[in-house]
Amino acid sequence: METPLQRFLIRLGVFVVMVVICVPGLWVVMTAFRDNVEVMARPPVWIPQAWTLDNFRSIFGLSATQQGIPVASYFVNSVIIAVTSTVLAVLIGMAGGYAFARYNFRFKKASFLTLMLSRTVPGISLSLPVFMIWSRIGLIDTDFGVILVYLALNIPFTIWLIDGFFRQIPHELSEAAKIDGCTAWQAFWKIEFPLAKSGVASAGIFAFLTSWNEFALASQLTRTTASKTLPVGLMDFTAQFTVDWTGMCAMAVIIIVPALVLTFIVQKHLIAGLTFGGVKG
């Protein structure tokens, strides 16, 4: 049994860790609503003295002092790339995860291990070979080219995660459904998928966040507003000798908000998915 002092120390430690994690994000959000004078102030001004929306007006071209950034184009590109790659990764991950969890076939363990090892390769190390191949086949500066890369990054993880959830579902349930007259497809959609949908939602949110926030590969594979994503668009605020910190932070807030909204929408399934199988009856 934990003593009250131990519980207090654990909670204090968790609080300190969460503060360390959250402070940079809070600083970005507050900087998005302050003027440039406060950003450059020494000592730093933690809480804005006067909150302003001028930084958001500037990046959308609504200010007379600064040319707008094509935020709308970057946002559309990010949505198309992230949603498409996520949907495809989850569909392929469901098929692959179910196959690894339910069927035995030749080289099953070797195939699964190969998939997992491919996920251990840092994405940035693939940027040069991918750029060379994509440039030869004409996929540079296209949404399709970026989607293919994100699929390669997300599929191994989604297969691994969904495979774990299907393994937690007793195989006897689908067998009983087949005895009652269901086909294998009906048993999957009516019995097994509803039980594993929390895991599928978890895989989907992680795949979406990976695609939505990825910068290193997208910065190498995109060139114009036709395919640039929001994270790559942050580089538009850098010049040779200066950085528009307030505009960059305003753009970062625009990137953060959709991810937060999606996380809150699916948080019920996300929490259930992460804890599924953690308690045995």
C-alpha contacts under 8 A as a table, 3 or more apart, distances in Angstrom:
res1	aa1	res2	aa2	distance
2	E	6	Q	5.96
2	E	7	R	6.45
3	T	6	Q	5.19
3	T	7	R	6.38
4	P	7	R	5.13
4	P	8	F	6.12
5	L	8	F	5.05
5	L	9	L	6.17
6	Q	9	L	5.11
6	Q	10	I	6.13
7	R	10	I	5.13
7	R	11	R	6.15
8	F	11	R	5.20
8	F	12	L	6.00
9	L	12	L	4.97
9	L	13	G	6.02
10	I	13	G	5.10
10	I	14	V	6.22
11	R	14	V	5.06
11	R	15	F	6.07
12	L	15	F	5.04
12	L	16	V	6.19
13	G	16	V	5.18
13	G	17	V	6.22
14	V	17	V	5.15
14	V	18	M	6.12
15	F	18	M	5.13
15	F	19	V	6.16
16	V	19	V	5.11
16	V	20	V	6.29
17	V	20	V	5.16
17	V	21	I	6.26
18	M	21	I	5.01
18	M	22	C	5.96
19	V	22	C	5.14
19	V	23	V	5.84
20	V	23	V	5.67
20	V	24	P	7.71
21	I	24	P	6.86
21	I	25	G	7.78
22	C	25	G	5.37
22	C	26	L	6.18
23	V	26	L	5.06
23	V	27	W	6.05
24	P	27	W	5.03
24	P	28	V	6.33
25	G	28	V	5.14
25	G	29	V	6.35
26	L	29	V	5.10
26	L	30	M	6.15
27	W	30	M	5.19
27	W	31	T	5.99
27	W	46	W	7.61
28	V	31	T	5.12
28	V	32	A	6.30
28	V	249	C	5.43
28	V	252	A	7.50
28	V	253	V	7.58
29	V	32	A	5.25
29	V	33	F	7.03
29	V	249	C	6.71
29	V	250	A	7.44
29	V	253	V	6.21
30	M	33	F	5.40
30	M	34	R	6.59
30	M	47	I	7.06
30	M	48	P	6.80
31	T	34	R	5.19
31	T	35	D	7.72
31	T	39	V	6.94
31	T	48	P	7.69
31	T	245	W	7.84
31	T	246	T	5.90
31	T	249	C	6.21
31	T	250	A	7.69
32	A	55	N	6.54
32	A	56	F	7.81
32	A	246	T	5.31
32	A	247	G	6.90
32	A	248	M	7.79
32	A	249	C	4.84
32	A	250	A	4.39
32	A	253	V	7.26
33	F	48	P	7.42
33	F	51	W	5.27
33	F	52	T	5.03
33	F	53	L	5.93
33	F	54	D	7.78
33	F	55	N	6.93
33	F	246	T	7.73
33	F	250	A	7.48
34	R	38	E	6.73
34	R	39	V	7.42
34	R	48	P	5.60
34	R	49	Q	7.75
34	R	50	A	6.64
34	R	51	W	5.55
34	R	52	T	5.82
34	R	55	N	7.93
34	R	246	T	7.20
35	D	38	E	5.83
35	D	39	V	6.82
35	D	52	T	7.20
35	D	54	D	7.96
35	D	55	N	7.68
35	D	246	T	6.95
36	N	39	V	5.00
36	N	40	M	6.46
36	N	245	W	7.60
36	N	246	T	6.27
37	V	40	M	5.43
37	V	41	A	6.19
38	E	41	A	4.96
38	E	44	P	7.39
38	E	45	V	6.14
38	E	48	P	7.35
39	V	44	P	7.19
39	V	45	V	7.32
39	V	245	W	7.64
39	V	246	T	7.56
40	M	44	P	7.44
41	A	44	P	5.37
41	A	45	V	6.63
42	R	45	V	7.62
45	V	48	P	6.69
48	P	51	W	6.02
52	T	55	N	7.40
53	L	56	F	5.50
53	L	57	R	6.42
54	D	57	R	4.93
54	D	58	S	6.06
54	D	63	S	7.40
55	N	58	S	5.13
55	N	59	I	6.50
55	N	246	T	6.22
55	N	247	G	5.44
55	N	250	A	6.21
56	F	59	I	5.42
56	F	60	F	6.40
56	F	247	G	7.14
56	F	250	A	5.90
56	F	251	M	7.73
57	R	60	F	5.31
57	R	61	G	6.23
57	R	62	L	4.80
57	R	63	S	5.67
58	S	61	G	5.07
58	S	62	L	5.59
58	S	63	S	4.82
58	S	64	A	7.92
58	S	65	T	7.56
58	S	66	Q	5.78
58	S	67	Q	6.99
58	S	68	G	5.91
58	S	247	G	7.43
59	I	62	L	7.56
59	I	66	Q	7.68
59	I	67	Q	7.29
59	I	68	G	4.64
59	I	69	I	5.08
59	I	70	P	7.93
59	I	71	V	7.28
59	I	247	G	6.44
59	I	250	A	7.97
59	I	251	M	7.65
60	F	63	S	7.94
60	F	68	G	4.85
60	F	69	I	5.99
60	F	70	P	7.22
60	F	71	V	6.69
61	G	64	A	7.67
61	G	66	Q	6.84
61	G	67	Q	5.48
61	G	68	G	3.51
61	G	69	I	6.79
62	L	68	G	7.21
63	S	66	Q	5.97
63	S	67	Q	7.59
63	S	68	G	7.94
64	A	67	Q	7.63
69	I	236	D	7.55
70	P	73	S	5.51
70	P	74	Y	6.43
70	P	225	T	7.28
71	V	74	Y	5.07
71	V	75	F	5.96
71	V	230	L	7.36
71	V	233	G	7.75
72	A	75	F	5.03
72	A	76	V	6.18
73	S	76	V	5.20
73	S	77	N	6.17
73	S	225	T	6.34
73	S	226	A	7.42
74	Y	77	N	5.12
74	Y	78	S	6.11
74	Y	225	T	6.59
74	Y	227	S	7.39
74	Y	228	K	5.67
74	Y	229	T	4.76
74	Y	230	L	5.08
74	Y	233	G	6.80
75	F	78	S	5.08
75	F	79	V	6.18
75	F	229	T	6.62
75	F	230	L	5.94
76	V	79	V	5.15
76	V	80	I	6.14
77	N	80	I	5.23
77	N	81	I	6.04
77	N	143	D	7.22
77	N	226	A	7.55
77	N	227	S	5.81
77	N	228	K	6.55
77	N	229	T	5.58
77	N	230	L	7.96
78	S	81	I	5.24
78	S	82	A	5.76
78	S	212	W	6.36
78	S	228	K	7.73
78	S	229	T	4.81
78	S	230	L	6.24
79	V	82	A	5.28
79	V	83	V	5.71
79	V	212	W	7.74
80	I	83	V	5.51
80	I	84	T	5.85
80	I	143	D	7.81
81	I	84	T	5.41
81	I	85	S	5.95
81	I	143	D	6.26
81	I	144	F	7.86
81	I	146	V	7.09
81	I	147	I	5.61
81	I	211	S	7.37
81	I	212	W	8.00
82	A	85	S	5.38
82	A	86	T	5.93
82	A	147	I	7.63
82	A	208	F	5.69
82	A	209	L	7.98
82	A	211	S	5.01
82	A	212	W	5.44
83	V	86	T	5.10
83	V	87	V	6.07
83	V	208	F	6.75
84	T	87	V	5.31
84	T	88	L	6.19
84	T	147	I	7.17
85	S	88	L	5.28
85	S	89	A	5.88
85	S	147	I	5.38
85	S	148	L	7.50
85	S	150	Y	6.24
85	S	151	L	5.60
85	S	207	A	7.99
85	S	208	F	7.75
85	S	211	S	7.36
86	T	89	A	5.06
86	T	90	V	6.03
86	T	151	L	7.64
86	T	154	N	7.83
86	T	204	G	6.13
86	T	207	A	5.55
86	T	208	F	5.36
86	T	211	S	7.56
87	V	90	V	5.25
87	V	91	L	6.17
87	V	204	G	7.47
88	L	91	L	5.14
88	L	92	I	6.07
88	L	151	L	7.31
89	A	92	I	5.23
89	A	93	G	5.69
89	A	151	L	5.78
89	A	154	N	6.10
89	A	155	I	5.15
89	A	158	T	6.85
89	A	204	G	7.96
89	A	207	A	7.45
90	V	93	G	4.78
90	V	94	M	5.91
90	V	155	I	7.48
90	V	158	T	6.35
90	V	200	V	7.05
90	V	203	A	6.89
90	V	204	G	6.01
90	V	207	A	8.00
91	L	94	M	5.18
91	L	95	A	6.40
92	I	95	A	5.15
92	I	96	G	6.00
92	I	155	I	6.91
92	I	159	I	7.62
93	G	96	G	5.05
93	G	97	G	5.59
93	G	155	I	5.82
93	G	156	P	7.53
93	G	158	T	4.94
93	G	159	I	4.22
93	G	160	W	7.91
93	G	162	I	6.73
94	M	97	G	5.14
94	M	98	Y	5.85
94	M	158	T	7.62
94	M	159	I	6.60
94	M	162	I	6.27
94	M	163	D	7.80
94	M	200	V	7.47
95	A	98	Y	5.32
95	A	99	A	6.15
96	G	99	A	5.11
96	G	100	F	6.20
96	G	159	I	5.63
96	G	163	D	7.63
97	G	100	F	5.24
97	G	101	A	6.05
97	G	158	T	7.69
97	G	159	I	4.54
97	G	160	W	6.47
97	G	161	L	7.61
97	G	162	I	5.23
97	G	163	D	3.92
97	G	164	G	7.71
97	G	166	F	7.37
98	Y	101	A	5.07
98	Y	102	R	5.87
98	Y	103	Y	7.95
98	Y	162	I	7.40
98	Y	163	D	5.94
98	Y	166	F	6.36
99	A	102	R	5.40
99	A	103	Y	5.40
100	F	103	Y	5.95
100	F	104	N	7.35
100	F	108	K	7.18
100	F	112	F	7.74
100	F	163	D	6.43
101	A	163	D	5.46
101	A	164	G	7.48
101	A	166	F	6.08
101	A	167	R	5.47
102	R	166	F	7.89
102	R	167	R	7.61
102	R	171	H	7.78
104	N	108	K	6.81
105	F	108	K	5.58
107	F	110	A	5.11
107	F	111	S	5.88
108	K	111	S	5.23
108	K	112	F	6.18
109	K	112	F	5.13
109	K	113	L	6.05
110	A	113	L	5.11
110	A	114	T	6.06
111	S	114	T	5.09
111	S	115	L	6.28
112	F	115	L	5.18
112	F	116	M	6.35
113	L	116	M	5.11
113	L	117	L	6.07
114	T	117	L	5.10
114	T	118	S	6.18
115	L	118	S	5.23
115	L	119	R	6.72
115	L	156	P	5.37
116	M	119	R	5.26
116	M	120	T	6.90
116	M	156	P	6.01
116	M	157	F	7.45
116	M	160	W	7.56
117	L	120	T	5.24
117	L	121	V	7.28
118	S	121	V	5.80
118	S	156	P	7.42
119	R	122	P	7.73
119	R	153	L	6.68
119	R	156	P	6.18
119	R	157	F	7.06
121	V	125	S	7.28
121	V	126	L	7.97
122	P	125	S	5.56
122	P	126	L	7.19
123	G	126	L	5.38
123	G	127	S	6.86
123	G	153	L	7.66
123	G	216	A	7.59
123	G	217	L	6.93
124	I	127	S	5.25
124	I	216	A	5.95
124	I	217	L	6.32
125	S	128	L	7.10
126	L	129	P	5.71
126	L	130	V	5.89
126	L	217	L	7.99
127	S	130	V	5.27
127	S	131	F	5.85
127	S	216	A	7.68
127	S	217	L	5.68
127	S	220	Q	6.73
128	L	131	F	5.08
128	L	132	M	6.22
129	P	132	M	5.14
129	P	133	I	6.22
130	V	133	I	5.19
130	V	134	W	5.86
131	F	134	W	5.14
131	F	135	S	5.90
131	F	140	I	7.39
131	F	220	Q	6.88
131	F	221	L	6.43
132	M	135	S	5.28
132	M	136	R	6.45
133	I	136	R	5.28
133	I	137	I	6.50
134	W	137	I	5.26
134	W	138	G	5.90
134	W	139	L	4.91
134	W	140	I	5.68
134	W	145	G	7.24
135	S	138	G	5.20
135	S	139	L	6.14
135	S	140	I	5.51
136	R	139	L	7.90
139	L	142	T	5.65
139	L	144	F	7.11
139	L	145	G	4.92
140	I	145	G	6.47
140	I	221	L	5.28
140	I	222	T	6.28
140	I	223	R	7.83
141	D	145	G	7.40
141	D	221	L	5.74
141	D	222	T	4.19
141	D	223	R	5.43
141	D	224	T	6.77
141	D	226	A	7.05
141	D	227	S	5.59
141	D	228	K	7.67
142	T	145	G	5.37
142	T	146	V	6.74
142	T	221	L	7.91
142	T	222	T	6.97
142	T	226	A	7.15
142	T	227	S	5.48
143	D	146	V	5.31
143	D	147	I	6.12
143	D	227	S	5.47
144	F	147	I	5.05
144	F	148	L	6.24
145	G	148	L	5.33
145	G	149	V	6.59
145	G	221	L	7.61
146	V	149	V	5.20
146	V	150	Y	6.28
146	V	218	A	6.65
146	V	221	L	6.85
147	I	150	Y	5.12
147	I	151	L	6.07
148	L	151	L	5.07
148	L	152	A	6.37
149	V	152	A	5.17
149	V	153	L	6.42
150	Y	153	L	4.95
150	Y	154	N	6.07
150	Y	211	S	6.21
151	L	154	N	5.18
151	L	155	I	5.76
152	A	155	I	5.78
152	A	156	P	7.47
153	L	156	P	6.91
153	L	157	F	7.71
154	N	157	F	5.48
154	N	158	T	6.17
154	N	207	A	5.73
154	N	210	T	7.78
155	I	158	T	5.19
155	I	159	I	6.03
156	P	159	I	5.26
156	P	160	W	6.19
157	F	160	W	5.13
157	F	161	L	6.09
157	F	203	A	7.72
158	T	161	L	5.13
158	T	162	I	5.89
158	T	203	A	5.32
158	T	204	G	7.68
158	T	207	A	7.44
159	I	162	I	5.35
159	I	163	D	5.76
160	W	163	D	5.21
160	W	164	G	6.46
161	L	164	G	5.37
161	L	165	F	6.80
161	L	199	G	7.16
161	L	203	A	6.47
162	I	165	F	5.15
162	I	166	F	6.34
162	I	196	A	7.84
162	I	199	G	5.94
162	I	200	V	6.19
162	I	203	A	6.98
163	D	166	F	5.31
163	D	167	R	6.24
164	G	167	R	5.21
164	G	168	Q	6.67
165	F	168	Q	5.25
165	F	169	I	6.96
165	F	196	A	6.00
165	F	199	G	5.97
165	F	276	F	7.47
165	F	277	G	7.81
166	F	169	I	5.31
166	F	192	E	7.61
166	F	196	A	6.39
167	R	170	P	7.38
168	Q	277	G	6.37
169	I	173	L	7.89
169	I	192	E	7.12
169	I	195	L	7.36
169	I	196	A	7.76
170	P	173	L	5.92
170	P	174	S	7.98
171	H	174	S	5.77
171	H	175	E	6.55
172	E	175	E	4.89
172	E	176	A	5.99
173	L	176	A	5.19
173	L	177	A	6.34
173	L	191	I	7.15
173	L	192	E	7.78
174	S	177	A	4.97
174	S	178	K	6.24
174	S	184	A	7.76
174	S	187	A	5.38
174	S	188	F	7.04
174	S	191	I	6.55
174	S	192	E	6.94
175	E	178	K	5.12
175	E	179	I	6.32
176	A	179	I	5.06
176	A	180	D	6.34
177	A	180	D	5.05
177	A	181	G	6.56
177	A	182	C	5.51
177	A	187	A	5.80
177	A	191	I	7.66
178	K	181	G	5.13
178	K	182	C	4.51
178	K	183	T	5.87
178	K	184	A	6.75
178	K	187	A	6.61
179	I	182	C	7.11
182	C	185	W	7.81
182	C	186	Q	5.54
182	C	187	A	5.78
183	T	186	Q	5.10
183	T	187	A	6.08
184	A	187	A	5.11
184	A	188	F	6.23
185	W	188	F	5.17
185	W	189	W	6.37
186	Q	189	W	5.26
186	Q	190	K	5.73
186	Q	191	I	7.79
187	A	190	K	5.38
187	A	191	I	5.31
187	A	192	E	6.69
188	F	191	I	5.62
188	F	192	E	4.87
188	F	193	F	5.75
189	W	192	E	6.24
189	W	193	F	5.12
189	W	194	P	7.05
190	K	193	F	6.58
190	K	194	P	6.63
191	I	194	P	6.06
191	I	195	L	6.85
192	E	195	L	5.34
192	E	196	A	6.28
193	F	196	A	4.99
193	F	197	K	5.75
194	P	197	K	5.26
195	L	198	S	7.39
196	A	199	G	5.37
196	A	200	V	6.40
197	K	200	V	4.84
197	K	201	A	6.03
197	K	269	H	7.64
197	K	273	G	7.96
198	S	201	A	5.06
198	S	202	S	6.22
198	S	269	H	4.65
198	S	270	L	6.24
198	S	272	A	5.94
198	S	273	G	4.41
199	G	202	S	4.98
199	G	203	A	6.21
199	G	269	H	7.64
199	G	270	L	7.43
199	G	272	A	7.85
199	G	273	G	4.51
199	G	274	L	7.28
199	G	276	F	7.80
200	V	203	A	5.10
200	V	204	G	6.07
200	V	273	G	7.83
201	A	204	G	4.95
201	A	205	I	6.16
201	A	266	V	7.20
201	A	269	H	6.16
201	A	270	L	6.20
201	A	273	G	7.34
202	S	205	I	5.34
202	S	206	F	6.30
202	S	269	H	7.02
202	S	270	L	4.92
202	S	273	G	5.86
202	S	274	L	7.12
203	A	206	F	5.32
203	A	207	A	6.08
204	G	207	A	5.11
204	G	208	F	6.01
205	I	208	F	5.05
205	I	209	L	6.11
205	I	262	L	7.88
205	I	263	T	7.19
205	I	270	L	7.86
206	F	209	L	5.22
206	F	210	T	6.15
207	A	210	T	5.14
207	A	211	S	6.28
208	F	211	S	5.18
208	F	212	W	5.87
209	L	212	W	4.95
209	L	213	N	5.90
209	L	259	A	6.86
210	T	213	N	5.60
210	T	214	E	5.81
211	S	214	E	5.43
212	W	259	A	7.93
213	N	231	P	6.34
213	N	255	I	7.95
214	E	217	L	7.10
214	E	218	A	6.79
214	E	231	P	7.01
215	F	218	A	5.24
215	F	219	S	5.82
215	F	231	P	5.64
215	F	232	V	5.95
216	A	219	S	5.44
216	A	220	Q	6.80
217	L	220	Q	5.28
217	L	221	L	6.30
218	A	221	L	5.11
218	A	222	T	5.85
218	A	228	K	7.41
218	A	229	T	7.34
218	A	232	V	6.78
219	S	222	T	5.72
219	S	223	R	7.69
219	S	228	K	7.78
219	S	232	V	5.57
220	Q	223	R	7.83
222	T	227	S	5.76
222	T	228	K	5.42
223	R	226	A	7.92
223	R	227	S	7.15
223	R	228	K	6.59
224	T	227	S	6.14
224	T	228	K	5.97
225	T	228	K	5.15
228	K	232	V	6.10
228	K	233	G	6.53
229	T	232	V	5.40
229	T	233	G	6.15
230	L	233	G	4.84
230	L	234	L	6.65
230	L	251	M	7.81
230	L	255	I	6.65
231	P	234	L	5.45
231	P	235	M	7.87
231	P	252	A	7.87
231	P	255	I	7.52
232	V	235	M	5.89
232	V	236	D	7.99
233	G	236	D	5.52
233	G	237	F	8.00
234	L	237	F	5.92
234	L	238	T	7.87
234	L	248	M	5.86
234	L	251	M	6.83
234	L	252	A	7.64
235	M	238	T	5.48
236	D	239	A	7.82
237	F	243	V	5.96
237	F	244	D	5.26
237	F	245	W	7.54
237	F	247	G	6.77
237	F	248	M	5.98
238	T	242	T	6.28
238	T	243	V	4.55
238	T	244	D	6.40
239	A	242	T	5.20
239	A	243	V	6.00
244	D	247	G	5.50
244	D	248	M	6.13
245	W	248	M	5.04
245	W	249	C	6.06
246	T	249	C	5.18
246	T	250	A	6.18
247	G	250	A	5.02
247	G	251	M	6.21
248	M	251	M	5.10
248	M	252	A	6.15
249	C	252	A	4.80
249	C	253	V	6.26
250	A	253	V	5.19
250	A	254	I	6.57
251	M	254	I	5.08
251	M	255	I	6.43
252	A	255	I	4.96
252	A	256	I	6.15
253	V	256	I	4.95
253	V	257	V	6.11
254	I	257	V	5.59
254	I	258	P	7.40
255	I	258	P	6.51
255	I	259	A	7.21
256	I	259	A	5.45
256	I	260	L	6.22
257	V	260	L	5.14
257	V	261	V	6.13
258	P	261	V	5.05
258	P	262	L	6.10
259	A	262	L	5.23
259	A	263	T	6.12
260	L	263	T	5.05
260	L	264	F	6.19
261	V	264	F	5.22
261	V	265	I	6.22
262	L	265	I	5.06
262	L	266	V	6.34
263	T	266	V	5.40
263	T	267	Q	5.53
264	F	267	Q	5.02
265	I	268	K	7.66
266	V	269	H	5.46
266	V	270	L	5.96
267	Q	270	L	4.72
267	Q	271	I	5.92
268	K	271	I	5.51
268	K	272	A	6.23
269	H	272	A	5.03
269	H	273	G	5.82
270	L	273	G	5.04
270	L	274	L	6.18
271	I	274	L	5.19
271	I	275	T	6.23
272	A	275	T	5.27
272	A	276	F	5.75
273	G	276	F	5.11
275	T	278	G	5.31
275	T	279	V	7.85
276	F	279	V	7.48
277	G	280	K	6.74
